[in-house]
Each structure stands twice: as structure tokens, then as C-alpha cells.
């Protein structure tokens, strides 16, 4: 069974708004490609999407460290550091 994380409603709303914006940007890039937009313009939009996703990733990682991992440390979970290192390795690939 997959673990779950209870998130504050304000935090969750913020993340969802950001993701909705990103979703709109992705649809915009698709439309740009369908309309034969200039490559450099498409690339700039993709970089903007990547930056927005990185921001969401950072917020979730911060929350994970401050909430989930702190709780695991309090419960003397010995695997918490391995989990953190694995997660960070995936992010910085």
C-alpha cells in the first residue's frame, strides 16, 4: 500500500493552482507546435514550464523534509536518510 501525506488545504490549493498554470502552458506549447511557431519561442516556453515544475518540486521537497521526514525521525525510522538521499538523487539527475 502506498503511503499518503496529509497536506494543509492552503498548501494543496497553491500547488494545484501552479499545476493548472503549468498544464495551460503545456497546452500552449502544443498549440505553438501545431501552428509551426518559431523553434526558439517554443524552446523558451518549454524552459518556462521546466522552471515552474522545478518550483513545484522544490515546494513539495521542502514540505516532505519539514513534515514527513521529521515525523519519521521522531518515530526512529532508520531508513529516513536513505529515502531522502534517494529522492534527492532522482531530483538532481
NUTIVO-62869 format. One record per residue: x, y, z of N, C-alpha, C in turn; residue number from 1. Coordinates in pm, 1 decimal, decimal comma, always signed. Atoms other than C-alpha are relative to their C-alpha. Layout:
        nX        nY        nZ       caX       caY       caZ        cX        cY        cZ  num
         X         Y         Z         X         Y         Z         X         Y         Z  NUM
...
This chain:
        nX        nY        nZ       caX       caY       caZ        cX        cY        cZ  num
     +83,7    -119,0      +0,0      +0,0      +0,0      +0,0     +87,5    +124,5      +0,0    1
     -74,0    -124,9     +11,8    +125,9    +347,2     -92,5     -26,9     +88,4    +121,5    2
     +17,3     -94,2    -109,4    +186,5    +594,6    +188,7     -73,4    +123,7     -48,9    3
     +70,2    -123,2     +32,8     -20,7    +911,1    +198,7     +55,0    +112,8     +84,3    4
     -41,9    -119,1     -72,0     +59,4   +1264,8    +303,9    -119,4     +92,6     +13,2    5
    +105,6     -98,3     -22,5    -197,8   +1494,8    +460,5     +61,2    +137,8     -15,8    6
     -51,8    -133,6     +26,2    -136,8   +1843,3    +321,8    -100,3    +105,0     +45,0    7
     +80,4    -115,6     -36,4    -264,4   +2172,2    +452,1     -79,1     +45,9    -122,8    8
     +85,3     -38,2    +112,2    -554,7   +2294,9    +236,0     +56,4    +118,4     -78,4    9
     -57,4    -117,5     +67,9    -382,4   +2626,9    +156,9    +118,6     -43,0     -85,8   10
    -115,9     +49,9     +73,4     -62,2   +2448,7     +52,1     -45,7     -80,0    -121,9   11
     +52,6     +83,2    +108,5    -257,3   +2198,1    -157,2     -60,4     +88,1    -109,6   12
     +61,3     -91,7     +95,7    -454,6   +2480,1    -323,1    +107,1     +72,9     -81,2   13
    -111,2     -68,2     +66,2    -129,7   +2664,9    -403,4     +64,6     -92,1    -103,8   14
     -60,3     +95,8     +93,5     +21,8   +2353,3    -561,3     -90,7     -25,6    -119,9   15
     +94,1     +28,1    +109,0    -291,8   +2282,7    -765,1     -10,2    +118,5     -95,6   16
      +3,2    -118,4     +86,6    -304,4   +2641,7    -894,6    +124,7      +5,0     -87,6   17
    -124,3      +1,5     +77,1     +59,8   +2617,5   -1001,0      -5,3    -106,9    -109,1   18
      +7,9    +109,5     +97,0      -1,5   +2282,0   -1170,9    -101,0     +29,2    -110,6   19
     +96,4     -38,9    +102,9    -308,6   +2417,4   -1350,2     +62,3     +99,0     -98,2   20
     -69,1     -95,3     +85,4     -96,5   +2704,4   -1481,3     +97,1     -72,6     -93,3   21
     -95,1     +78,3     +79,4    +169,6   +2457,5   -1597,1     -73,9     -79,4    -107,7   22
     +80,3     +75,1     +96,7     -96,1   +2244,2   -1764,7     -41,3     +89,8    -116,4   23
     +35,6     -95,4    +104,5    -212,6   +2552,2   -1954,7    +119,2     +34,7     -88,0   24
    -120,8     -28,7     +76,9    +144,3   +2629,3   -2057,4     +33,0    -115,4     -95,2   25
     -28,0    +116,2     +84,4    +188,2   +2274,9   -2191,5     -96,5      -2,1    -118,2   26
     +96,9      -7,4    +109,8    -131,8   +2308,6   -2394,4     +40,1    +110,4     -98,5   27
     -45,1    -109,0     +85,3      +4,2   +2638,9   -2524,5    +116,1     -40,8     -88,9   28
    -113,6     +47,7     +79,1    +327,7   +2474,1   -2637,3     -49,1     -93,8    -110,4   29
     +55,4     +91,3    +101,1    +129,7   +2203,9   -2814,9     -61,5     +80,5    -113,8   30
     +61,6     -85,3    +101,8     -67,8   +2473,5   -2995,4    +106,1     +71,5     -83,5   31
    -110,0     -65,2     +72,0    +255,6   +2655,2   -3084,8     +59,1     -94,5    -103,9   32
     -57,1     +98,8     +92,5    +390,7   +2336,7   -3242,6     -96,9     -26,7    -114,4   33
    +100,0     +21,6    +104,9     +64,8   +2274,2   -3429,0      -4,8    +117,2     -97,9   34
      +5,2    -120,3     +83,9     +83,6   +2631,6   -3560,9    +136,8     +38,8     -56,7   35
    -134,2     -20,6     +55,9    +450,1   +2599,0   -3664,5     +70,2    +124,1     +55,1   36
     -66,5    -114,7     -63,2    +573,7   +2859,3   -3415,4    +151,2     -14,0     -12,0   37
    -145,9      -5,7      +9,3    +937,4   +2961,3   -3429,7     +62,3     -85,0    +111,5   38
     -61,4     +96,1     -93,8   +1159,1   +2698,8   -3260,3     +46,5     +66,2    +129,3   39
     -53,7     -65,4    -118,1   +1325,8   +2943,5   -3024,9    -111,4     +42,2     +96,1   40
    +114,6     -36,5     -83,9    +986,3   +3065,2   -2899,9     -54,3    -122,1     +74,1   41
     +46,2    +124,8     -62,3    +879,1   +2706,0   -2833,5     +96,8     -42,0    +110,6   42
    -101,1     +37,9     -99,3   +1206,0   +2631,3   -2653,1      -8,2     +88,0    +124,4   43
     +12,4     -91,1    -114,5   +1163,8   +2940,1   -2432,5    -121,2     -34,7     +85,6   44
    +118,7     +39,7     -75,6    +813,8   +2828,9   -2335,2     +23,6    -130,2     +76,9   45
     -31,5    +126,7     -67,7    +940,5   +2479,7   -2253,3     +89,9     +25,4    +120,5   46
     -85,9     -35,6    -113,8   +1212,1   +2630,7   -2033,0     -81,3     +62,2    +112,7   47
     +88,5     -59,8     -99,7    +944,1   +2831,7   -1856,0     -78,8    -108,2     +74,5   48
     +72,8    +112,1     -61,1    +744,4   +2512,7   -1793,0     +91,9     -77,9     +93,4   49
     -96,8     +74,0     -81,8   +1053,9   +2334,7   -1664,0     +28,6     +75,2    +129,9   50
     -25,2     -81,6    -118,7   +1124,6   +2621,9   -1425,0    -118,7      -5,3     +96,3   51
    +120,0      +6,4     -83,9    +765,4   +2616,8   -1299,3     -11,0    -136,1     +68,2   52
      +2,0    +134,2     -60,6    +783,6   +2239,3   -1242,6    +107,3     -13,7    +108,2   53
    -106,4      +2,1    -101,3   +1113,6   +2281,6   -1059,5     -44,8     +70,4    +127,8   54
     +50,5     -71,9    -117,3    +942,9   +2533,1    -828,6     -98,6     -85,4     +79,5   55
     +94,5     +90,0     -67,4    +661,9   +2287,6    -753,4     +76,4    -111,9     +69,8   56
     -82,2    +106,4     -57,1    +918,7   +2014,7    -694,5     +67,3     +47,0    +129,2   57
     -67,9     -56,4    -117,3   +1108,2   +2239,5    -450,5     -96,9     +15,3    +116,7   58
     +99,0     -17,0    -106,7    +792,7   +2321,8    -254,4     -38,5    -133,6     +62,4   59
     +37,7    +132,2     -50,7    +696,9   +1955,7    -224,8    +115,4     -62,5     +77,3   60
    -115,9     +53,6     -71,3   +1050,4   +1855,6    -124,7     +14,7     +66,4    +136,4   61
      -9,0     -71,0    -127,3   +1059,1   +2125,3    +144,7    -105,8     -50,4     +97,8   62
    +108,3     +50,8     -84,1    +724,2   +2007,6    +275,9     +30,2    -141,5     +47,6   63
     -33,8    +138,5     -33,7    +840,0   +1646,1    +267,5    +104,4      -4,1    +112,3   64
    -105,4      -2,8    -102,1   +1152,2   +1727,1    +468,1     -55,5     +50,6    +132,5   65
     +48,6     -63,2    -122,8    +973,4   +1951,3    +719,1    -111,7     -76,8     +69,4   66
    +113,0     +71,3     -59,9    +678,6   +1719,2    +775,4     +22,1    -150,7      +4,1   67
      -9,3    +146,1      +7,2    +712,7   +1360,8    +656,9    +128,0     -53,4     +64,7   68
    -126,4     +52,7     -50,6   +1080,3   +1312,1    +732,1     +20,8     +30,5    +147,1   69
     -10,5     -33,4    -142,4   +1069,3   +1493,4   +1065,0     -81,5    -100,1     +82,3   70
     +84,6     +98,0     -68,9    +785,3   +1262,4   +1167,6     +67,8    -137,3      +5,2   71
     -69,3    +128,7      +2,9    +984,0    +956,5   +1059,2    +119,4      -1,1     +96,2   72
    -113,8      -9,9     -92,6   +1287,6   +1076,9   +1255,4     -50,0     -12,9    +143,4   73
     +58,9      +9,5    -134,4   +1067,7   +1121,9   +1564,7     -38,1    -143,8     +34,6   74
     +39,1    +140,3     -19,9    +949,7    +763,4   +1516,3    +118,1     -95,2     -13,5   75
    -124,5     +76,7      +3,8   +1313,0    +647,9   +1495,3      +8,3     -92,1    -121,9   76
      -7,1     +75,6    +125,5   +1279,2    +530,1   +1134,2    +143,8      +3,8     -51,0   77
    -141,2      +9,2     +38,8   +1626,3    +409,5   +1034,2     +21,7     +20,8    -149,9   78
     -12,2     -11,4    +145,1   +1555,2    +430,6    +660,0     -19,8    +143,0     -50,1   79
     +34,8    -135,8     +40,4   +1472,9    +802,2    +658,5    +111,0     +67,0     -80,9   80
    -109,6     -62,5     +74,3   +1818,3    +913,4    +540,0     +16,7     -62,4    -137,9   81
      -6,9     +66,0    +130,9   +1825,4    +654,4    +263,0    -110,4     +50,9     -92,5   82
    +112,1     -51,9     +78,3   +1483,8    +773,2    +147,7     +30,5    +141,2     -50,2   83
     -32,6    -137,2     +38,9   +1598,1   +1136,9    +146,6    +107,5      +3,7    -107,8   84
    -109,0      +1,8     +97,9   +1919,2   +1059,6     -41,7     -48,4     -51,8    -135,4   85
     +55,9     +55,4    +122,9   +1729,7    +852,7    -298,7     -85,4    +104,9     -71,7   86
     +86,4    -103,3     +57,7   +1477,2   +1130,3    -352,0     +82,8    +113,2     -60,4   87
     -84,9    -108,6     +49,2   +1743,4   +1399,5    -388,8     +76,0     -43,8    -125,3   88
     -70,9     +51,2    +118,3   +1937,8   +1181,0    -633,7     -89,3      +2,2    -122,9   89
     +93,5      -1,4    +111,9   +1629,3   +1148,2    -852,7     -26,1    +142,4     -47,7   90
     +28,9    -138,7     +34,7   +1564,5   +1521,9    -843,5    +113,9     +64,2     -76,5   91
    -113,4     -70,8     +60,5   +1915,0   +1629,4    -939,8     +59,4     -72,9    -120,4   92
     -48,9     +74,6    +117,1   +1963,0   +1375,4   -1220,4      +8,6     +87,6    -121,4   93
